[in-house]
Amino acid sequence: MTYQIGMDKSVTKFLKSCDKHISKAFFNKAKTIAADPLLSQWKVDITPLIGYKDFYRLRIWSYRFIYSI
């Protein structure tokens, strides 16, 4: 089962304005997460957010992306 990825307008705007290698890395890791969000923790740098149920943090270089399942 593959999950769909929905992004806020601010994320889309940021990804268009940042370096291409950051946006490319984001989309590659987003595909990995969409394929299996729970097992992908071992493949990409994902940490559950403390105090929030089903919210996770994806780290790409010095940037942090917050997402939920």
N, C-alpha and C positions, 0 to 999 in steps of 0.2 A: 504494500500500500504506500503510495506516495502522497505526501501532504502538499498543500498549496501554500505559497508564500505571498502574503499581502504586506505591502510596505506603506508607511505613512508618507505624505508628500515631502516632509522635511528630509527623510532618508533618501528619497529619489533625488531631490535637489542637491543634497550633499554628495551623493555618488557621482552626479554629473559634473560637479565642480572640483572634485578631488583628483589626485593623480590616477592615471589609468591602471597602474599596477595594484592600487588599493581596491578600486572597484572590481577589477578582475578577480582578485583574491576573495573579495566578499561574495561575488556570484558563484565562484567555485565552491566555497564553503557552504553557501546557502543551498546548493544542489545536494551536497552531502547530507546536510541537516534534513532537507525535504525527503530524502530517500528513507532515512530512519533517524528520527530526532533523538531517540534515547540511546541507541548504540553509537551514534556519531560523536559522543563525548570523548571517545578514545581516539578518534581520527582528527578532530579539530579542538582548539582550546575553548572549551565550554565549561562554565561553572554555574550551578544553580544559585539564584539570588536568595539570600537568607531573609526570611520573613515574608516571602512572596511565593505562593503556590503556583507551580507550573511556569515560572519565569526564569529565564536563563540569560547568561551574558556570553557573548561571542567576542573574543579578542582577536583583532587583526592589527599587528604592530602596536602603535600607541592609541588605537581607536577601540571603542567598546560599542557593541551593538546589543541591545536588549530585545529579547523576543519571548513569546509565549507559545505553548503548544495547545 
